[in-house]
Amino acid sequence: GGPPRPGTSTKFYASGPDVEAFQALGDYGLEVRPLGPEVGQGKGIKMVYGALTKGLSAISTQLLMAAQEMGLYDALEVLHEETQGVQLDRMRRAVPNMPNRSRRWVSEMEEIAKTYEALGITGKMYEGAAEFYRFVGGTPLAEERAETMDRSRTLRQVIEQLCCGLK
C-alpha cells in the first residue's frame, strides 16, 4: 500500500502459506490484507494496481503533452469536461504530483512489463511508460521534493513545462 499519512493506515498486502502470522501486525497499526496462500500474490496485486494507477498517469500526461504540442490543449480540456469529468479530475490531481516520483516509477513499470510478459500478455505498454518516466525524470520538475514542490502549479503548467523538455 501507500506510505503512512495522517488519518489513514498503512496497508500491507500479504500472501503465502503463513499469511495469517502477518495479521498480528494489525495490533501495531499496520492494516494487513491477506490475499491467499500462493507466494507472489502480494507482489502481484502491487503489479496490477500500479499498472492502472501509474500507467494511467503516464498515458494521461503523454496525451496532454501531445494535445499541447498540436495546439489542442484547450479543445481537449473542454471535451474532457463534457465527457470525461472524472478522468479530468484524476489528471488534475495525479499529474502535477507525478514528476518528482517519476524516477522510481521507471523500475516499477519495467517490473510490470516483465510480470505481464511472464503471463503471456504483452508488456510493451509498460516498457513505453518506463521510457516516458525516464524522460520526465530528466526534467527540472523531477528535481522537486514533495515537501517543497509548488502545490499551486496547475495541470496545464506541468504539461507546458514537460513540453519544454521536448525541444
C-alpha positions as CSV (number, residue, x, y, z in Angstrom):
1,G,0.0,0.0,0.0
2,G,0.9,3.7,0.1
3,P,3.1,5.5,2.6
4,P,1.7,6.4,6.0
5,R,-0.4,9.6,6.1
6,P,-2.4,11.3,8.8
7,G,-5.9,9.8,9.1
8,T,-5.1,6.6,7.1
9,S,-3.5,3.3,8.0
10,T,-0.6,1.7,6.1
11,K,-1.8,-1.3,4.2
12,F,0.3,-4.4,3.8
13,Y,-0.8,-7.0,1.2
14,A,0.4,-10.4,2.1
15,S,0.2,-13.9,0.6
16,G,1.8,-17.2,1.2
17,P,1.3,-20.2,3.5
18,D,2.0,-18.2,6.6
19,V,-0.1,-15.1,5.7
20,E,-2.1,-15.4,9.0
21,A,1.0,-14.7,11.0
22,F,1.2,-11.2,9.5
23,Q,-2.2,-10.5,10.8
24,A,-0.7,-9.9,14.3
25,L,0.9,-6.7,12.9
26,G,-2.6,-5.2,12.9
27,D,-2.0,-4.7,16.7
28,Y,0.7,-2.2,15.8
29,G,-1.1,-0.1,13.3
30,L,-0.4,-1.9,10.1
31,E,-3.5,-3.0,8.2
32,V,-2.7,-6.4,6.8
33,R,-4.8,-7.6,3.9
34,P,-4.4,-11.3,3.2
35,L,-4.7,-12.3,-0.4
36,G,-4.3,-16.0,-0.3
37,P,-2.0,-18.9,0.2
38,E,0.0,-18.5,-3.1
39,V,3.5,-17.0,-2.7
40,G,3.7,-14.0,-5.0
41,Q,0.1,-12.8,-4.8
42,G,1.1,-9.8,-2.7
43,K,3.6,-8.8,-5.3
44,G,1.0,-9.5,-8.0
45,I,-1.5,-7.0,-6.5
46,K,1.2,-4.4,-6.5
47,M,1.9,-5.0,-10.2
48,V,-1.7,-4.9,-11.4
49,Y,-2.7,-2.0,-9.2
50,G,0.4,0.0,-10.2
51,A,-0.3,-0.9,-13.8
52,L,-3.5,1.0,-13.6
53,T,-2.6,4.0,-11.4
54,K,0.9,4.8,-12.7
55,G,0.1,3.6,-16.2
56,L,-2.9,6.0,-16.4
57,S,-0.7,8.8,-15.2
58,A,1.8,8.1,-18.0
59,I,-0.9,7.8,-20.6
60,S,-2.7,10.9,-19.3
61,T,0.5,13.0,-19.3
62,Q,1.5,11.9,-22.7
63,L,-1.8,12.6,-24.3
64,L,-2.0,16.1,-22.7
65,M,1.5,16.8,-24.0
66,A,0.6,15.7,-27.5
67,A,-2.5,17.9,-27.3
68,Q,-0.4,20.9,-26.1
69,E,2.1,20.3,-28.9
70,M,-0.7,20.2,-31.5
71,G,-2.3,23.4,-30.1
72,L,-5.3,21.3,-29.0
73,Y,-5.0,21.5,-25.2
74,D,-8.0,23.8,-24.7
75,A,-10.2,21.9,-27.1
76,L,-9.3,18.6,-25.4
77,E,-9.9,20.0,-21.9
78,V,-13.4,21.1,-23.0
79,L,-14.1,17.7,-24.5
80,H,-12.8,16.0,-21.3
81,E,-15.1,18.3,-19.2
82,E,-18.1,17.3,-21.3
83,T,-17.4,13.6,-21.5
84,Q,-14.6,12.5,-19.1
85,G,-15.1,14.7,-16.0
86,V,-14.0,12.0,-13.5
87,Q,-10.8,11.3,-15.6
88,L,-10.1,15.0,-15.9
89,D,-10.3,15.4,-12.1
90,R,-8.0,12.5,-11.7
91,M,-5.5,14.0,-14.1
92,R,-5.6,17.3,-12.3
93,R,-4.8,15.6,-9.0
94,A,-2.3,13.0,-10.2
95,V,-0.2,14.5,-13.0
96,P,1.1,17.5,-11.0
97,N,2.3,15.2,-8.3
98,M,4.0,12.7,-10.6
99,P,7.2,14.3,-11.8
100,N,9.1,14.0,-8.5
101,R,8.2,10.3,-8.3
102,S,8.9,9.5,-12.0
103,R,12.4,8.2,-11.5
104,R,11.4,5.5,-9.0
105,W,8.4,4.6,-11.2
106,V,10.7,3.6,-14.1
107,S,11.7,0.3,-12.4
108,E,8.1,-0.4,-11.4
109,M,7.0,-0.1,-15.0
110,E,9.8,-2.4,-16.1
111,E,8.8,-4.9,-13.4
112,I,5.1,-4.7,-14.5
113,A,6.2,-5.3,-18.1
114,K,8.2,-8.4,-17.1
115,T,5.2,-9.6,-15.0
116,Y,2.9,-9.3,-17.9
117,E,5.3,-11.0,-20.3
118,A,5.7,-13.9,-17.9
119,L,1.9,-14.3,-18.1
120,G,1.9,-14.2,-21.9
121,I,0.5,-10.7,-22.0
122,T,2.4,-8.0,-23.8
123,G,4.3,-5.7,-21.5
124,K,5.3,-3.2,-24.2
125,M,2.9,-0.6,-22.9
126,Y,4.7,-0.6,-19.6
127,E,8.1,-0.6,-21.3
128,G,6.9,2.6,-23.0
129,A,5.7,4.0,-19.7
130,A,9.1,3.3,-18.2
131,E,10.7,5.2,-21.1
132,F,8.3,8.1,-20.6
133,Y,9.1,8.2,-16.8
134,R,12.8,8.3,-17.7
135,F,12.1,11.4,-19.8
136,V,10.1,13.0,-17.0
137,G,12.9,12.1,-14.5
138,G,15.3,14.2,-16.6
139,T,13.3,17.4,-16.4
140,P,13.6,20.1,-13.7
141,L,10.2,19.1,-12.3
142,A,11.6,15.8,-11.2
143,E,14.2,17.6,-9.0
144,E,11.5,19.0,-6.7
145,R,10.7,17.3,-3.4
146,A,7.2,16.5,-2.3
147,E,7.7,18.9,0.7
148,T,8.9,21.8,-1.4
149,M,7.0,21.5,-4.7
150,D,4.7,24.2,-5.9
151,R,1.3,22.9,-5.0
152,S,-0.4,25.7,-6.8
153,R,1.0,24.6,-10.2
154,T,-1.8,23.6,-12.4
155,L,-2.1,20.6,-14.7
156,R,-1.6,22.8,-17.7
157,Q,1.5,24.4,-16.3
158,V,3.0,21.0,-15.6
159,I,2.3,19.9,-19.2
160,E,3.8,23.1,-20.6
161,Q,7.0,22.6,-18.6
162,L,7.2,19.0,-19.7
163,C,6.8,20.0,-23.3
164,C,9.7,22.4,-22.9
165,G,11.8,19.3,-22.3
166,L,10.8,18.0,-25.8
167,K,12.7,20.8,-27.6
